Amino acid sequence: MIKKGTVLFIVVLFLALAALGYYIQQRKRAVIGNPYSTIPQDAGAVMEVINLPDFFESLASDNEIIEELSLIEGMEKFTRSVYVIDSLSHRRDLRGFLNNNRVLISFHLIGRDRVVAFFSAALPPEIRERHMRESLSGLEGYTYGVKEYQGSRIYELQKDNDASMILYLSYIKGMLICSRSGILVESGIRQSEEPEDIRALPGFSRVASAAGKNENKIFLVFSNLPRIIGLLTGDPDRGIAARIGMLASCSETDIYLKKDGLMMSGYIETTDSSQILYKYLSHEPANFESYLVIPSNVAMFESLIGHYPATSGRRTGGESLTYLADIIRPQLNGEATKVCLDIQGQTIEENSIMLLRLKGRSATEKVFADEITTAFSATGKPSSEYIINWRPDDQSDYTIYLLPGEDLSGLLYHEFGSGFSSSYATFYDNWLVLAKRPETLSKFIYDNILSRTLANDLSYRDFEGTMPSRAGYYYYSVPSRIISVLSGRFKESIVNGLVENINSLNKVGAVGYQFMSSNGMIYNTLSVSFRGETVKEASTQWESLLDTMISSKPMFFTNHYTGRNEIFIQDLNNNVYLINSAGRILWKLSLEEKIKGDPYMIDYYRNGKNQILFATENYLHLLDRNGNYVERFPVRLRARASNGLSMFDYEDNQNYRLFIAGSDRIIYAYDKSGSVVRGWEQFKTNGIVTSEIEFFRVSGKDYLVVNDEENIYILDRRGNTRVDVKEPVARAAGSSLRLTSGSSPRILLSSRQGTLKFISFNGDVETKSIDEFSDHHIFEYFDLDGDGSGDYIYIDNGKIIAYNSDLSRMFSESLNTNRIFGPYGLVFSSADRKIGLVEANNGLIHMFDSKGKNARGFPLRGSAPFSVGKFSGGNSFNLITGGSDSFLYNYEITR
């Protein structure tokens, strides 16, 4: 049995320990202060960093945006500060001071034009000022001095031999404060004695309570931002700077840093009905739909989503325009988007369009058109001036309306729509589109015809994944495209700085910002993407979206009605398309097989109308210009094809002969109807034929040339052997088969070892060796320098090497991939010859001259085989290719 005295002793001991614990805890509380109590209340922004050393490491070494900033003139002070603080924070003794405690970094305007950071952190209870002083004394490469201020000491730490790098530090109530401004440190000391700190500002505590507990975060105090933003705009009392001060009370966003970007999300608190964002608390967020029709060459857009137009009441622009607004208003479906396009040669105002989503189009457009007619008919204007029919090609037309005023957007959306000049309108799907110029509307329609919109832009779709799917407001921009938009809104020196550093700005892929009402506050998200190395993109004439990437070399097909060329192509899904010279898909047909070899244009009926002939593994196909099969086609082949189709018109009389090798090693000859040619001896090879059959006419005699894995066969028109080749010749898989130039032409190819094989028409074979090449080399014979003699072009081991007719080297250029399409010999004139190829993996098209120099404007963007031709007369050529984004590209090449 326990004695009473023992029980009493245990109780007393327990109470004593509890009292001691309470005393120690109170001592700790007395020593450990809250860093918010030191933040001067004029801070425009306050960052709360969970782990300062890790955070600065991510800035200094893990984030490419900060790395790129260090290259920009004027930003080096900021980035140097990041690197210096990163260096100090990683010292073991200083890191121990922080003990993984959170650090606050606030930003303040000092004087008229200097924004300075202020650091504040609570130190562990065992750390005293003497510990800090001892560590400063031991910092190699730094010296410090001390001064007294209102009972506290301020330490001035300077890096040796660098008077520009000075830090001011002080120890206050168990906290360390630090800044490059002594004035800010003094202000922090004074603030620590005040009864209220920055957390007492309206809305601050509420957004802080909604923040992530273990995330780096940033707070904005909107009333303190105008003077800071005014440094960029030039006037804190006007424009963007003034409006920022009126947006809301405070905001908080959690920070997520990645190597290729930055994302921030959190809440905004608006406590006063006079603040701009206050009215958005009552708006329900909705899905953003404008991206479906916004052209992909957008510079920026901003959209109100789930917001319905203002009620009637504003009366500007005359009776007719007001009536038009009254017609449109009930049909609007809660989404309005202002877009600035990147169209060269036009002003910002001319590049701007406004999209208004409709509940339905047909009835709305009819009433709209009737009112336009009524408004202008009294003026005596001919209808062609106010109802404009725009025809992008011969098969389609669209209507563009002249408006009886320029403020339709302002009548509908008041503040959001005011200042937008809209003289013209058009309807596209369920959208009413406004613009200042009809040309801008036609460009918008054209991009949508070709599906060249953000919905099909891979970069935008990747970026879209970083943003919420629903919003009340959405802003998006491509920074390198908005410099002209910023001019006049920001200081000239800022705009000029962006121009001078356009290469760095190009690496920022996009900036997006959204907000919506949530939990009685505004939830907002900011995302910035960084794309690293970029290739300057050449401007295409048009880009047309296919179902997937192209798989065949484009063929120019002549429209027998207009005389203009069109494009026939196949994609990876085996769909074939005919696309007109404006880039519009005329038709699409799904096939079961991939085209083997090249397609051909023929006049099947000999009536001046053209058709498209091609082969797949099991069939011959013949399509008319409308995508319909001709007569008995498709015709099944006698055997599965092992090579691509070859077509010859011996006498140029449209008596076509079609040759294709079967998997049974027989060479088949068909006529244009797909019937086997009578009198053709079905020649059988020793091995499988995989390359196309060639035809040459030399000294009045015709030769059909066939090769399998080991042999060359030279036949006559009936399929009999015409020339016995005196030794086996194994052609490299990547070698072309050509006829040499000169008075005594010979058949030329490259063997598997890369040696040149010259085959005479008496069967003799001559071998010449230039260099050593792998079995996977590519070979072409082409007169690149225009001297009348062919040159030897090799591609092997990531290089293109050209040799003159005397086997001397012309040039050698390195490529960045071994996956090559080409090379293609291109003749623009007798004196202008090029060799073209595609680096498929890198998506680059090259066009080299005889010196190995890329043609002006090259490399171009493209990752598929290409063709060069003309859509119409003139000096310009069109290069047609495909990209990894499933678009077909049309580049204009001016010689």
Residue pairs with C-beta under 8 A, 6 or more apart in sequence:
27 125
28 125
30 174
31 125
31 173
31 174
32 122
32 123
32 124
32 125
32 174
33 122
33 172
33 173
33 174
33 175
33 192
34 122
34 197
35 102
35 103
35 104
35 120
35 121
35 122
35 175
35 177
36 104
36 120
36 197
36 198
36 199
37 173
37 175
37 191
37 192
37 194
37 197
38 120
38 172
38 175
38 177
38 188
38 189
38 191
38 192
38 197
39 46
39 104
39 106
39 118
39 120
39 188
39 191
39 197
39 198
40 106
40 108
40 118
40 184
40 187
40 188
40 191
40 198
41 191
41 197
41 198
41 201
42 108
42 109
42 224
43 106
43 107
43 108
43 118
43 198
43 221
43 224
44 107
44 108
44 109
44 220
44 221
44 224
44 225
44 227
44 228
45 106
45 107
45 218
45 219
45 220
45 221
45 225
46 104
46 105
46 106
46 107
46 198
46 218
46 219
46 221
47 104
47 105
47 106
47 216
47 217
47 218
47 219
47 255
48 102
48 103
48 104
48 216
48 217
48 218
48 219
49 55
49 102
49 103
49 104
49 105
49 216
50 100
50 102
50 214
50 215
50 216
51 100
52 89
52 98
52 103
52 121
53 86
53 89
53 90
53 95
53 98
55 216
56 82
56 85
56 86
56 89
57 86
57 90
58 257
59 66
59 82
59 86
59 257
60 66
60 82
60 83
60 86
61 67
62 257
62 259
63 257
63 258
63 259
63 262
64 259
64 260
64 507
64 530
64 532
65 261
65 262
65 508
65 528
65 530
66 79
66 82
68 504
68 507
68 530
69 75
69 78
69 79
69 504
70 76
70 79
70 80
71 501
71 504
72 497
72 501
72 504
73 497
73 500
73 501
74 497
77 164
80 165
81 117
81 180
84 159
84 165
88 94
88 139
89 95
89 98
91 135
91 139
93 135
93 138
94 135
97 123
97 124
97 127
97 131
97 132
97 135
97 176
98 121
98 123
99 123
99 124
101 121
101 122
101 123
101 124
102 121
102 122
103 119
103 120
103 121
104 119
104 120
104 121
105 117
105 118
105 119
106 117
106 118
106 120
106 198
107 115
107 116
107 117
107 118
107 228
108 115
108 116
108 118
108 181
108 184
108 187
109 115
109 227
109 228
109 231
110 116
110 181
110 183
110 184
113 231
114 181
115 228
115 231
116 179
116 180
116 181
116 184
117 179
117 180
118 177
118 178
118 179
118 181
118 184
118 185
118 188
119 176
119 177
119 178
119 179
120 175
120 176
120 177
120 178
120 188
121 175
121 176
122 174
122 175
123 132
123 171
123 174
123 175
123 176
125 174
127 174
128 171
129 153
129 171
132 155
132 169
132 171
132 176
133 155
136 142
136 144
136 155
136 157
136 169
137 144
139 157
141 159
141 160
142 157
142 158
142 159
142 160
143 157
143 158
143 160
144 155
144 156
144 157
144 158
145 155
145 156
146 153
146 154
146 155
146 156
147 153
147 154
147 156
148 154
149 170
149 185
149 186
149 189
150 186
150 189
150 190
152 170
152 171
152 172
152 189
153 170
153 171
154 168
154 169
154 170
154 182
154 185
154 186
154 189
155 168
155 169
155 170
156 166
156 167
156 168
156 182
157 166
157 167
157 168
157 169
158 165
158 166
158 167
159 165
159 166
166 180
167 178
167 179
167 180
168 178
168 179
168 180
168 181
168 182
168 184
168 185
169 176
169 177
169 178
169 185
170 176
170 177
170 178
170 185
170 188
170 189
172 188
172 189
172 192
173 192
175 192
177 185
177 188
177 189
178 185
179 185
179 188
191 197
198 204
198 221
199 205
199 208
201 221
201 249
201 250
202 249
202 250
202 269
202 271
202 272
203 248
203 249
203 250
203 269
203 270
203 271
204 219
204 221
204 249
204 250
204 269
206 267
206 269
206 521
207 219
207 250
207 251
207 252
207 266
207 267
207 268
207 269
207 521
208 219
208 252
210 252
210 266
210 267
210 519
210 521
211 217
211 252
211 254
211 266
211 267
212 254
212 266
215 254
215 255
215 256
216 254
216 255
216 257
217 252
217 253
217 254
217 255
217 266
218 252
218 253
218 255
218 264
219 250
219 251
219 252
220 250
220 251
220 252
221 250
222 244
222 245
222 246
222 247
222 248
222 249
222 250
222 251
223 245
223 249
225 241
225 244
225 245
226 236
226 237
226 241
226 242
226 244
226 245
227 236
227 241
229 236
229 240
229 241
229 244
230 236
230 237
230 241
232 241
232 490
232 491
232 494
233 239
233 240
233 241
233 489
233 490
233 491
234 490
234 491
235 241
235 242
236 242
236 245
239 489
240 489
243 276
246 274
246 275
246 276
247 268
247 270
247 275
247 276
247 277
248 268
248 269
248 270
248 271
248 275
248 276
248 277
248 278
248 522
249 269
249 270
249 271
249 272
249 275
250 268
250 269
251 266
251 267
251 268
251 269
251 522
251 524
252 266
252 267
253 264
253 265
253 266
253 524
253 525
253 526
254 264
254 265
254 266
255 262
255 263
255 264
256 262
256 263
256 264
256 265
259 530
260 529
260 530
260 531
260 532
261 466
261 527
261 528
261 529
261 530
262 526
262 527
262 528
262 530
263 466
263 525
263 526
263 527
263 528
264 525
264 526
264 527
265 523
265 524
265 525
265 526
266 523
266 524
267 518
267 519
267 521
267 522
267 523
267 524
268 277
268 515
268 521
268 522
268 523
268 524
269 521
269 522
270 277
270 278
270 281
270 521
270 522
272 278
277 515
277 522
280 472
280 473
280 515
280 516
280 517
280 522
281 517
281 520
281 521
281 522
282 517
283 306
283 307
283 472
283 516
283 517
284 306
284 472
284 517
285 305
285 306
285 470
285 471
285 472
285 516
285 517
285 518
286 305
286 306
286 334
286 335
286 470
286 471
286 472
287 305
287 469
287 470
288 303
288 305
288 335
288 469
288 470
288 471
288 474
289 335
289 357
290 301
290 303
290 335
290 337
290 339
290 355
290 357
291 453
291 454
291 455
291 460
291 464
292 453
292 454
292 455
293 355
293 428
293 429
293 431
293 444
293 448
293 453
293 455
294 301
294 337
294 339
294 355
294 453
294 454
295 339
295 341
295 443
295 444
295 447
295 448
295 452
295 453
295 454
296 447
296 452
296 453
296 454
296 456
296 457
296 460
297 341
297 342
297 343
297 447
297 452
298 339
298 340
298 341
298 342
298 454
298 476
298 478
298 481
299 340
299 341
299 342
299 351
299 477
299 478
299 481
299 482
299 485
300 339
300 340
300 475
300 476
300 477
300 478
300 481
300 482
300 485
301 337
301 338
301 339
301 340
301 474
301 475
301 476
301 477
302 337
302 338
302 473
302 474
302 475
302 476
303 335
303 336
303 337
303 338
303 471
303 473
303 474
303 475
304 335
304 336
304 337
304 413
304 416
304 472
304 473
305 334
305 335
305 470
305 471
305 472
305 473
305 474
306 334
306 335
306 472
307 334
307 335
307 336
307 416
307 472
308 332
308 334
309 329
309 332
309 336
309 412
309 413
310 412
310 413
310 414
311 329
312 322
312 325
312 326
312 329
312 411
314 410
314 411
314 414
315 322
316 322
316 405
316 407
316 410
316 411
317 404
317 405
317 406
317 407
317 408
317 410
317 411
318 404
318 405
320 371
320 374
320 375
320 404
320 405
321 403
321 404
321 405
321 407
321 408
321 411
322 411
323 371
324 368
324 371
324 372
324 403
324 404
324 408
325 408
325 411
325 412
327 364
327 367
327 368
327 371
328 356
328 364
328 368
328 408
328 412
328 432
329 412
331 358
331 359
331 360
331 364
332 356
332 357
332 358
332 359
332 412
333 357
333 358
333 359
333 430
334 357
335 355
335 356
335 357
336 354
336 355
336 356
336 357
336 409
336 412
336 413
336 416
336 417
337 354
337 355
338 352
338 353
338 354
338 416
338 420
339 352
339 353
339 354
339 355
340 348
340 351
340 352
340 482
340 485
341 351
341 352
341 353
341 440
341 443
341 444
342 351
342 478
342 481
343 350
343 351
343 440
343 443
344 539
346 437
346 439
346 440
348 484
348 485
349 421
349 436
350 436
350 437
350 439
350 440
351 440
352 420
352 421
352 435
352 436
352 440
353 433
353 434
353 435
353 440
353 441
353 444
354 409
354 417
354 420
354 422
354 433
354 434
354 435
355 431
355 432
355 433
356 409
356 412
356 431
356 432
356 433
356 434
357 430
357 431
358 364
358 427
358 430
358 431
358 432
359 430
360 430
361 427
361 429
361 430
364 427
364 432
365 427
368 401
368 425
368 427
369 387
369 399
369 401
372 386
372 387
372 401
372 402
372 403
372 404
373 383
373 386
373 387
375 404
376 383
376 385
376 386
376 402
376 404
377 383
385 402
386 401
386 402
387 399
387 400
387 401
387 402
388 399
388 400
388 401
388 402
388 438
389 397
389 398
389 399
390 397
390 398
390 399
390 400
390 438
390 441
390 442
390 445
391 397
391 398
392 398
392 442
392 445
392 446
392 449
392 582
392 584
393 580
393 581
393 582
393 584
394 562
394 580
395 580
395 584
395 586
396 449
396 584
398 426
398 428
398 442
398 445
399 426
399 427
400 424
400 425
400 426
400 438
400 441
400 442
401 424
401 425
401 426
402 423
402 424
403 422
403 423
403 424
403 425
403 434
406 421
406 422
406 423
406 436
407 417
407 418
407 422
408 417
408 422
408 425
408 434
409 417
409 418
409 420
409 422
409 434
410 417
410 418
410 419
410 420
411 417
420 434
421 436
422 434
422 435
422 436
423 435
423 436
423 437
424 434
424 435
424 436
424 437
424 438
424 441
425 432
425 433
425 434
425 435
425 441
426 432
426 433
426 441
426 444
426 445
427 433
428 444
428 445
428 448
433 441
433 444
435 441
435 444
446 542
446 582
446 583
447 453
449 582
449 583
449 584
450 542
450 543
450 544
450 545
450 583
450 584
451 544
451 545
452 542
452 543
452 544
452 545
452 887
454 460
454 461
455 461
456 545
456 885
456 886
456 887
457 885
458 884
458 885
459 509
459 510
459 531
460 510
462 529
463 509
463 510
463 512
463 527
463 529
466 512
466 527
466 529
467 474
467 512
467 514
467 525
467 527
468 514
468 516
468 525
470 516
471 514
471 515
471 516
472 514
472 515
472 516
472 517
473 514
473 515
473 516
474 512
474 513
474 514
475 511
475 512
475 513
475 514
476 510
476 511
476 512
476 513
477 510
477 511
477 512
478 509
478 510
479 498
479 505
479 508
479 510
479 511
480 502
480 505
480 506
480 508
483 495
483 498
483 499
483 502
483 505
486 494
486 495
486 498
487 495
498 505
506 534
506 536
507 530
507 531
507 532
507 533
507 534
508 528
508 529
508 530
508 531
509 529
509 530
509 531
510 527
510 528
510 529
511 526
511 527
511 528
511 529
512 525
512 526
512 527
512 528
513 524
513 525
513 526
513 527
514 524
514 525
515 522
515 523
515 524
515 525
516 522
516 523
517 523
535 844
535 859
535 861
537 861
538 857
538 860
538 861
538 891
540 889
540 890
540 891
541 583
541 878
541 890
541 891
541 892
542 582
542 583
542 890
543 583
543 883
543 887
543 888
543 889
543 890
544 579
544 583
544 584
544 585
544 887
544 888
544 890
545 886
545 887
545 888
546 569
546 571
546 575
546 577
546 585
546 882
546 886
546 887
546 888
547 571
547 573
547 575
547 588
547 886
548 571
548 572
548 573
548 886
549 571
549 572
549 863
549 864
549 882
549 883
549 884
549 886
550 569
550 570
550 571
550 572
550 864
550 865
550 881
550 882
550 888
551 570
551 571
551 572
551 574
551 594
551 595
551 864
552 569
552 570
552 594
552 595
552 598
552 599
552 865
553 598
553 865
553 866
553 867
554 567
554 568
554 569
554 865
554 866
554 867
554 880
554 881
554 882
554 888
555 567
555 568
555 569
555 598
555 599
555 601
555 612
555 867
556 565
556 566
556 567
556 867
556 869
556 870
556 880
557 565
557 566
557 567
557 568
557 578
557 601
557 610
557 612
557 625
558 564
558 565
558 566
558 601
558 610
559 565
559 566
559 580
559 610
559 625
560 608
560 609
560 610
560 625
563 872
564 580
564 581
564 871
564 872
565 581
565 869
565 870
565 871
565 872
566 578
566 579
566 580
566 581
566 586
567 577
567 578
567 579
567 580
567 880
567 888
568 576
568 577
568 578
568 579
568 599
568 612
569 576
569 577
569 579
569 882
569 888
570 576
570 577
570 591
570 594
570 595
571 577
571 886
573 590
574 590
574 591
574 592
574 593
574 594
575 588
575 589
575 590
575 591
576 588
576 589
576 591
576 595
576 623
577 585
577 586
577 587
577 588
577 589
578 585
578 586
578 587
578 612
578 625
578 627
579 585
579 586
579 888
580 586
581 871
581 872
583 888
583 890
586 627
587 626
587 627
588 627
589 623
589 627
591 616
591 621
592 616
593 616
593 617
593 618
593 619
594 616
594 617
595 614
595 615
595 616
596 615
596 616
596 617
596 641
596 643
596 644
596 645
597 614
597 615
597 643
597 644
597 645
597 646
597 692
598 614
598 644
598 645
598 692
599 612
599 613
599 614
600 612
600 613
600 614
600 645
600 647
601 610
601 611
601 612
601 613
602 610
602 611
602 613
602 622
602 647
602 654
602 656
602 672
603 609
603 610
603 611
603 654
604 611
604 613
604 622
604 630
604 672
606 654
609 624
609 625
610 625
611 622
611 623
611 624
611 625
611 630
612 621
612 622
612 623
612 624
613 620
613 621
613 622
613 645
613 647
613 656
613 658
613 672
614 620
614 621
614 645
615 621
615 637
615 641
615 644
615 645
615 658
615 660
616 641
617 640
617 641
618 636
618 637
618 640
618 641
619 634
619 635
619 636
619 637
620 633
620 634
620 635
620 637
620 645
620 658
620 670
620 674
621 629
621 633
621 634
622 629
622 630
622 631
622 633
622 634
622 672
622 674
623 629
623 630
623 633
624 630
631 673
632 673
632 674
633 674
635 670
635 673
635 674
637 660
637 662
637 668
638 662
638 666
638 668
638 676
639 662
639 663
639 664
639 666
639 668
640 662
640 663
641 660
641 661
641 662
641 663
642 661
642 662
642 663
642 688
642 689
642 690
643 660
643 661
643 689
643 690
643 691
643 692
643 693
644 660
644 691
644 692
645 658
645 659
645 660
645 692
646 658
646 659
646 660
646 692
646 693
646 694
646 695
647 656
647 657
647 658
647 659
648 656
648 657
648 659
648 695
649 655
649 656
649 657
650 657
650 695
650 702
650 717
654 672
655 671
655 672
656 671
656 672
657 669
657 670
657 671
657 677
658 669
658 670
658 671
658 672
659 667
659 668
659 669
659 670
659 693
659 704
660 667
660 668
660 670
660 693
661 667
661 668
661 685
661 688
661 689
661 690
661 693
661 706
662 668
663 688
664 684
665 684
665 685
665 686
665 687
665 688
665 689
665 708
666 682
666 683
666 684
667 682
667 683
667 684
667 685
667 689
667 693
667 706
667 715
667 719
668 676
668 682
669 676
669 677
669 680
669 719
670 676
670 677
671 677
679 718
680 718
680 719
681 718
681 719
681 720
682 719
683 706
683 713
683 715
683 719
683 720
683 721
685 706
685 708
685 711
685 713
686 708
686 710
686 711
687 708
687 709
687 710
687 711
688 708
688 709
689 706
689 707
689 708
690 708
690 733
691 707
691 731
691 737
693 704
693 705
693 706
694 704
694 705
694 737
695 702
695 703
695 704
695 705
696 702
696 703
696 705
696 739
696 745
696 747
697 703
698 739
698 745
698 761
701 722
701 761
702 716
702 717
703 714
703 715
703 716
703 722
703 723
703 761
704 714
704 715
704 716
704 717
704 719
705 712
705 713
705 714
705 715
705 737
705 747
706 712
706 713
706 714
706 715
707 713
707 729
707 731
707 737
707 749
709 730
710 728
710 730
711 725
711 728
711 729
711 730
712 725
712 729
712 731
712 747
712 749
712 759
713 721
713 725
714 721
714 722
714 723
714 725
714 747
714 759
714 761
715 721
715 722
716 722
723 761
723 762
723 763
724 763
725 759
725 763
725 765
726 763
726 764
726 765
727 765
729 749
729 751
729 757
729 759
729 765
730 751
730 752
731 737
731 749
731 750
731 751
731 752
731 757
732 749
732 750
732 751
732 752
732 754
732 775
732 777
732 779
733 752
733 775
733 776
734 776
734 777
734 778
734 779
734 795
735 749
735 750
735 751
735 777
735 778
735 779
736 749
736 779
736 780
736 781
737 747
737 748
737 749
738 747
738 748
738 749
738 780
738 781
738 790
739 745
739 746
739 747
739 748
740 746
740 747
740 748
740 758
740 781
740 790
741 783
741 788
741 789
741 790
742 789
744 760
746 758
746 759
746 760
746 761
746 766
747 758
747 759
747 761
748 756
748 757
748 758
748 759
748 781
748 790
749 756
749 757
749 759
749 779
750 756
750 757
750 773
750 777
750 779
750 794
751 757
751 767
752 775
753 772
753 773
753 775
754 769
754 770
754 771
754 772
754 773
754 774
754 777
754 779
754 794
754 796
755 767
755 768
755 769
755 770
756 767
756 768
756 769
756 770
756 792
757 765
757 766
757 767
758 765
758 766
758 767
758 768
759 765
760 766
768 807
770 792
770 794
770 803
770 807
771 794
771 801
773 794
773 796
774 796
774 797
776 796
776 818
777 794
777 795
777 796
778 794
778 795
778 796
778 820
778 822
778 823
779 792
779 793
779 794
779 795
780 793
780 822
780 823
780 825
780 835
781 790
781 791
781 792
781 793
782 790
782 791
782 793
782 823
782 825
782 833
782 835
783 789
783 790
783 791
783 825
783 833
784 791
784 793
784 802
784 810
784 825
784 833
784 834
784 835
784 849
784 850
785 791
785 804
785 810
785 833
785 850
786 830
786 831
786 833
786 850
787 805
789 804
789 805
790 805
791 802
791 803
791 804
791 805
791 810
791 850
792 802
792 803
792 804
792 805
792 807
793 800
793 801
793 802
793 803
793 823
793 835
794 800
794 801
794 802
794 803
795 801
795 815
795 820
795 822
795 823
795 837
797 818
798 814
798 815
798 816
798 817
798 818
799 812
799 813
799 814
799 815
800 812
800 813
800 815
800 823
800 835
800 837
800 848
800 852
801 809
801 811
801 812
802 809
802 810
802 811
802 812
802 835
802 848
802 850
802 852
803 809
803 810
804 810
810 850
810 851
810 852
811 848
811 850
811 851
811 852
812 852
813 848
813 852
815 837
815 839
815 846
816 839
816 841
816 842
816 844
817 839
817 840
817 841
817 842
819 839
819 840
819 841
820 837
820 838
820 839
820 840
821 837
821 838
821 840
821 864
821 865
821 866
822 835
822 836
822 837
822 838
822 865
823 835
823 836
823 837
824 835
824 836
824 837
824 866
824 868
825 833
825 835
826 833
826 834
826 835
826 836
826 847
826 868
827 833
828 834
828 877
828 895
829 895
832 895
833 849
833 850
834 847
834 848
834 849
834 855
835 847
835 848
836 845
836 846
836 847
836 848
836 866
836 868
837 845
837 846
837 848
838 844
838 845
838 846
838 862
838 863
838 864
838 865
838 866
838 881
839 845
839 846
839 859
840 863
840 864
841 863
842 863
843 861
843 862
843 863
843 883
843 884
844 859
844 860
844 861
844 862
845 858
845 859
845 860
845 861
845 862
845 866
845 879
845 881
846 854
846 858
846 859
847 854
847 855
847 858
848 854
848 855
849 855
855 893
857 893
860 879
860 881
860 889
860 891
861 883
861 889
862 881
862 882
862 883
862 889
863 881
863 882
863 883
863 884
864 881
864 882
864 883
865 881
866 879
866 880
866 881
867 879
867 880
867 881
868 877
868 878
868 879
868 880
868 893
869 877
869 878
869 880
870 876
870 877
870 878
871 878
875 894
875 895
876 892
876 893
876 894
876 895
877 892
877 893
877 894
877 895
878 890
878 891
878 892
878 893
879 889
879 890
879 891
879 892
879 893
880 888
880 889
880 890
880 891
881 888
881 889
881 891
882 888
882 889
883 889
